Amino acid sequence: MRSTLDLLKEKWFIVVLVVVILVLIAILLFRSNNGGVESAPPATQLIQQPGSSSAGQAALPANTIIFCLQFDGRQDGHLPALMGGSPDAVLNMDKTGSNWALTPTATGDEDYGILPNGTFFAKEEFLKKWAIFSSVAIKCDRTNWQPKEMTLSTIGGKPARIYN
């Protein structure tokens, strides 16, 4: 009587073929379960950033300022990306994250924005919804996309981080 090991040695081709087929089936099932499609967060809009041209994208107003906020220098700590999208967000040019695209028309009653004098702000209460932090930095054209620390102040009667 032959052992199972002897039978496997004789039928090695069939064993390898069965293993390959099982792996292919597993891959196909995995791809069909997640649809095989990557998508942006649902609330993030793809809007044309200044200087680019792409059919089907809405152009930003001439005085739009694009910026993001970063918590404690963390690469995984940016707003609006941590929000999973925002109605006034645009995808980064490399589509790895998002930024806000706002005009300097805020009144100070909003959670975040840009005042007509060019001051960027984000209210502390709003920021604490998204992270526990000790510092908040802004990145935008004005800072050459380098993080610049925002200072604690008051906007609309509430504590806020500002940069001007």
C-alpha angles and dihedrals in degrees: 000000000000123000125238089250091057090051091050091050090053094046099039093131092057092047092051091046092052091049092050091049091050091050091050091049091050091051093049092049092050093050093048093050094057094034092240088254127118117207139183120251107284098246097047113102123209102227127173110258119217114281095024129099125203129153116246097024122113116241118238120239114265095252096048116134120204118209146142137202126232127204118220093335091291117154088212094048108080132131131244088024093063088057091064088238140333131216091243097044130111129198117254115257088255090045093233096118142347142260134196117256109202139154120229094257103108118134097205093252091096126089090244138355149111120285120221089256090061098257113146115212143177122184116239093230090056094046092051089060089068107036149359103242146161097201139024124201131189126222121197142122090284089061094040085247090293116130112260118188117247118222128229113254140136125271121178090354093303133101110265142165112243139186125189 
